[in-house]
Amino acid sequence: MATQKTPRSTGLAGRRKAPPGRAWRGLWALAAAWALGAAEVRISEFLPEDNGVLADEDGDYRGWVELYNPGPDVVLLENYGLSNDPGQPFKWRFPAVVLQADERLVVFTSGKNRREVPEPPATDPLWTPDRLPGLLLWLDAAAANTLEKEDDLLARWQDRSGRPYVPPSYEPLSPETVPGLVLWLDADDPATLAREEDGPLYWQDKSGLRLEAVAPNAAASPAVFTAEGGRHYLRFDGVDDYLALPRVDKARTVFWVAREDPATLRFAVLLGDPMTYDFHAGENRALLNAIHAPGWSGWVNGEEVDPYRTAAPNQPAVITLRSANGGGFSLLGSDRLLDERFWAGELGELICFDRVLSDAERAGLEEYLRR
């Protein structure tokens, strides 16, 4: 006979159990030289004739018996016997083989009378994943330097594979080519901005739905601002500047290009409404408030972020919000026209869709906005 250790917590992959009702169990029995106080070792499974389930170390299929130690203690199998003859309970005696707690041992009924358990191949303790070819990703919680926390919560888990991350590239998508467009305000298109002398500012919608945004008067009109690089923005002063427009309802994917002034007051919002709080800012100037605006996903410059924990950028950035529930707004730069709730910063472009865009559509529009 020959023996082979098997994993402690699992059986052998692909092995077959004898069908119920057949008398195979009586063919093999395990005996101990002493009955009183002998540790319990069980025959957990056996296959008298193996036609291709489990081969021995020579590659032969000769049948096998699996022993199992279910107890908490180590068992020395020396002086145990295995037999298929009731008159010879110790037909084959075990050598000094140790069976650990919850460990299994396969004994091949081959007649080869081998007395040693083949040792598993030695493993190199330094054989780490990065030494194997083809490594794509390696996340290792034991490497504390790969875990970045914010407020005691895991924010980022760095890859240890050493492979440089190459983000997928997307062709820019112009907003009018994507179905579901309901609002498109573009300060970089001078034809959409109109203001008569001493009159309020008009910002024309490019979606085709004519949802123009209008200031209440000249004093509350945001100023047109040209940033470094030549891109145009509307600058909101955080005191009384705002624009009103017909309510945009169920905006499920929203993009804007903006920079928030660090001096923006705590509850000021970019997208507001006299009656609802669908885009209410969170604590510490987070993009959204989890209580008033649940269910949103967010991206900053194409990188996914938690919009409830990520502050609005103080440098020009492409912000994306997406939610199946959607949200509505009818004010730009004000929360219900309340004092000390006017937004301060520069807004260059605002695009809304009434559906949840796919990741490819989202990335294509972000690429367009980063032009």
Buried (B, 14 or more C-beta within 10 A) or exposed (E): BBBBBBEEEEBBEEBEEBEEEEEBEEBBBBBBEEEEEEBEBEBBBBBBEBEEBBBBEEEEBBBBBBBBBEBEEEBEBEBBBBBBEEEEBBBBBBEEBBBEEEBBBBBBBBEBEBEEBEEEEEEEEEEEEEEEEEBEEBEBEEEEEBBEEEEEEEEEEEBBBEEEEEEEEBEBBEBEEBEBBBBBBBBBBEEBBBBEEEEBBBBBBBBEEEBBBBBBEEEBBBEBBEBEEEBBBBBBBBEBBBBBBEBBBBBBBBBBBBBBBEEBBEBBBBBBBEEBBBBBBBEEBBBBBBEBBEEBBBBBBBEEBBBBBBBBBBEBBBBBBBBEEBBBBBBBBBBBBEEEBBBBBBBBBBBBBBBBBEEEBBBBBBBBBEE
